[in-house]
Amino acid sequence: MTTRKEARAARAAAELDDIESTLVSHGRPTDAERLVARLKELNWTLGVAESLTGGLVAAAVVAVPGASAVLRGGVVAYATDLKQTLLGVDETLLAAHGPVHPRVAGQMAEGARRALGRGADPADVGIATTGIAGPVSPDGQPVGTVHLAVSTPLGSRVESLQLSGDRDQIRAEAVTLALRLAFEAL
């Protein structure tokens, strides 16, 4: 038989364990983790079209445990002609403005939804990246010119940015900002 004092001590220890387990933090979730969690809540799927980031956005999503529940796939359309043939970017737009243009990014995101859907149903969300990471610009636009896009059933959004840093820094920042843009669109 336990005394009242022992019972109180046991209750206090149990409450302390509950408090400690509540206060334990595993750090702030990454942008990719937040996006995957939100897509799961919505029961939505994701397709990614990348040029500038060369697969890094898809890789960031794949790094999240359980990403297979939402990620349909990714297309790295680095060559200009692949943006048209794989993603349906308007050939006239590409000829007039080249592959680094806000409308190209928007059409890439829409194309990712179509190309990476299931049957006739598009993916719910498309993310796209295009830009110039350097060290030199092939078309005269400044290094660090970046266009990010997200397309959902609710509409599309494009962000045009001028990022600074070296090639790796520009690409890494573009990944972070693309994931945030998609999360904010949901």
C-alpha positions in Angstrom: 0.0 0.0 0.0 1.3 3.4 -1.0 1.1 6.4 1.2 -0.5 9.7 0.2 2.9 11.3 -0.1 4.1 8.5 -2.4 0.9 8.8 -4.5 1.4 12.6 -4.8 5.0 12.1 -5.8 4.0 9.6 -8.5 1.4 12.0 -9.9 3.8 14.9 -9.9 6.4 12.7 -11.7 3.8 11.7 -14.3 2.8 15.4 -14.8 6.4 16.4 -15.2 6.9 13.6 -17.8 3.9 15.0 -19.7 5.2 18.5 -19.6 8.7 17.5 -20.7 7.3 15.5 -23.6 5.1 18.4 -24.6 8.1 20.8 -24.5 10.5 18.7 -26.5 11.0 20.2 -29.9 12.6 18.7 -32.8 13.3 22.1 -34.4 11.2 24.1 -36.8 9.8 22.0 -39.7 11.6 22.6 -43.1 9.7 24.3 -45.9 9.5 21.0 -47.7 8.0 19.3 -44.5 5.4 22.1 -44.2 4.5 21.7 -47.8 4.2 17.9 -47.7 2.1 18.1 -44.5 -0.3 20.7 -46.0 -0.6 18.7 -49.2 -1.5 15.6 -47.1 -4.1 17.6 -45.2 -5.7 18.6 -48.5 -5.2 15.2 -50.1 -3.6 16.9 -53.0 -0.7 15.8 -55.3 2.3 17.7 -56.5 4.3 17.8 -59.8 7.5 19.8 -60.2 9.0 21.3 -63.4 12.6 22.5 -63.0 15.2 24.2 -65.1 17.3 26.5 -62.9 17.2 24.1 -59.9 17.9 20.9 -61.9 15.9 18.6 -59.6 16.7 20.2 -56.3 13.0 21.1 -55.5 11.9 17.5 -56.1 14.9 16.3 -54.1 13.9 18.5 -51.1 10.4 17.1 -51.2 11.6 13.5 -51.6 13.8 14.0 -48.5 10.6 14.3 -46.4 9.4 11.0 -45.0 6.0 10.2 -46.4 6.4 12.4 -49.5 5.4 9.6 -51.7 1.8 10.2 -50.6 1.8 13.6 -52.4 4.7 13.8 -54.9 3.8 12.5 -58.4 7.1 13.3 -59.9 9.4 15.9 -61.4 10.6 17.0 -64.8 14.0 18.6 -65.3 13.5 20.5 -68.5 16.9 22.2 -68.7 17.0 22.5 -72.5 14.6 25.0 -74.0 13.0 22.6 -76.4 12.0 20.3 -73.6 10.0 23.0 -71.9 7.9 23.0 -75.1 7.7 19.2 -75.8 7.4 17.9 -72.2 5.6 20.7 -70.5 3.7 22.4 -73.3 5.3 25.9 -73.0 4.2 28.0 -75.9 6.8 27.7 -78.7 6.1 31.4 -79.8 6.7 32.6 -76.2 10.0 30.7 -76.0 11.1 32.1 -79.4 10.2 35.6 -78.4 11.5 35.8 -74.9 13.6 32.7 -74.3 13.3 30.2 -71.4 13.9 32.7 -68.6 10.6 34.6 -68.5 7.8 34.9 -66.0 5.2 33.5 -68.4 7.5 30.6 -69.2 7.6 29.8 -65.5 3.8 29.9 -65.2 3.3 27.7 -68.2 5.9 25.2 -66.8 4.0 25.0 -63.5 0.7 24.3 -65.5 2.5 21.8 -67.7 3.9 20.0 -64.6 0.3 19.6 -63.4 -0.8 18.1 -66.7 2.3 16.0 -67.4 2.5 14.6 -63.9 -1.1 13.9 -63.1 -2.9 10.6 -63.0 -4.6 9.7 -66.2 -6.7 12.6 -67.4 -6.6 14.2 -63.9 -3.8 16.8 -63.5 -1.7 16.9 -60.3 -3.3 19.4 -57.9 -0.2 21.6 -57.6 2.6 22.4 -60.0 5.8 24.1 -59.0 8.2 25.5 -61.6 11.6 27.2 -61.6 13.5 28.9 -64.3 16.4 31.5 -64.2 20.0 32.2 -64.6 22.4 31.0 -61.9 25.6 32.0 -63.6 28.5 32.5 -63.6 27.6 34.1 -66.9 24.3 34.9 -68.6 23.6 33.2 -71.9 21.1 35.9 -73.0 22.1 39.1 -71.4 19.7 39.0 -68.4 21.5 39.5 -65.1 22.8 36.5 -63.3 20.4 35.8 -60.4 17.3 36.5 -62.5 14.8 33.9 -61.2 11.2 33.2 -62.0 9.2 30.8 -59.7 5.6 29.7 -60.3 3.0 27.7 -58.6 -0.3 26.5 -60.3 -3.2 25.0 -58.3 -6.9 24.5 -59.0 -7.4 27.9 -57.3 -5.1 29.8 -59.8 -1.5 30.5 -60.6 1.1 32.8 -59.2 4.5 33.8 -60.5 7.3 35.5 -58.6 10.2 37.2 -60.4 13.2 37.8 -58.3 16.8 39.1 -58.5 18.9 36.9 -56.2 22.5 37.4 -55.4 25.3 35.0 -54.6 27.2 32.3 -56.5 25.6 29.6 -58.6 25.0 27.3 -55.7 23.6 30.0 -53.5 21.2 31.2 -56.2 19.9 27.7 -56.8 19.6 26.9 -53.1 17.7 30.1 -52.4 15.4 29.5 -55.4 14.5 26.1 -54.0 13.6 27.6 -50.6 11.5 30.3 -52.1 9.7 27.9 -54.5 8.7 25.7 -51.7 7.5 28.7 -49.6 5.6 30.1 -52.6 3.8 26.7 -53.0 3.0 26.5 -49.3 1.6 30.0 -49.3 -0.6 29.3 -52.3 -2.3 26.5 -50.3 
